[in-house]
Each structure stands twice: as C-alpha cells, then as structure tokens.
Amino acid sequence: MNLLSAFGGGLFIIPLLFLTGIVVFTISGIRSSKSGSKQQTQKGTIYSDKNIPFYKTWQAKFVLGLLIALVIIIIWMYNER
C-alpha cells in the first residue's frame, strides 16, 4: 500500500483528469476519423467521404501529448512522496 501513498490526500484527481482527457479526445478523434475529411485548396474547401486514419487527426496528437504528460506526472508524484 506504500506505492499508492503518492496519490493520497486528494492528489489522485490530477492523473484522473488527464485520463479523462485522454478518453474524451480519443473518442472525439475516432469519431472525427470516421466522418470523412475536408481539404482546403485555393479553389475552396473540398469535402471527401474517405475516412482518414486516427493518427492524422489533431485529437491524436493531443492524446499523445496528454499521455506523455501523464507518465511524467505519475513519475514525478511517485518520486516526491
């Protein structure tokens, strides 16, 4: 139980908020990747019915950033206890 003492005193909320953000942006990115795409050209906006991969959405980049930050925060919290 000594391992979980880093999250005592209400500090569990910090990783929980990051996990919630990861889940929300993952769901949003999956929906965005399945809904087709749009491309901005000189002639205007072209809409396409083709699905784009999840990793090409802006949500995927945000999820990756949140995941890296979560790992760093958990390591930091564990070392500060």
N, C-alpha and C positions, 0 to 999 in steps of 0.2 A: 504494500500500500504506500510505501515511501515514494514510488515512482509517480503517483498521482498527486503528491503534495505540491507540485509546481502549479497545479490548476486550482488549488484551494483558495478560499476567500473571495470567490466570485471571478477569478481570473479565467475560468473556463469559458466565459462569454466571448473572449477575444477569438480563440480558434473556432468557436461555434458560429460567429458572424462570418468569418472567412469561408467556412464550409457551406454556409447558407448561400453566400455569394457565388461560390463555385457551382453549386447545384442550380441556382436560378439562371446564371449565364450559360451553363451547359444546355439546359432545356431550351433557352431562348436561341442559342446557336444552332441546335439541332432543328428547331422549327424554321429558322431562317435558311438553313441549308436545303431544306426540303421544299421551300416555297418558290423556287426559281431564282432568277437573278436579274439584275439590271446593269447595263453598261453605259457609261457616259461617253459620248463621242462628240465630235464637232457638229454633227447634224442634229444632235439631241440625245435623248435617253432612249435606249433600245432595251425592251423587256424580253426576257427569254424564259421558256418553260423548263430549261435544263436545270437540273439540280447541281449545286456546287458542293465541293467537299467541305466538311465541317471545319477543317483546319485552315480554310481560306476565309472564314468569316472573322469579323472583328471580335466577336464574342470568344472565339477560341484563343485568340491572343490574350484577352483579358483573363480567361480562365487559367492559362498558363502562368501569367503574372501573379494571380492570386494564389495559385498552388505553390509557386516558389516562395512567395512571401509567407505563406502558412508554415512551410517547412522551416524557414529561418526563424519565425516567431516561436515555434514549438521548441526548437533547439535553444533559442535564447532564454525562453522561460524555464526550461529544464536546467540550464546552467546557472541561472540566477537564484534558484531556490535555496 
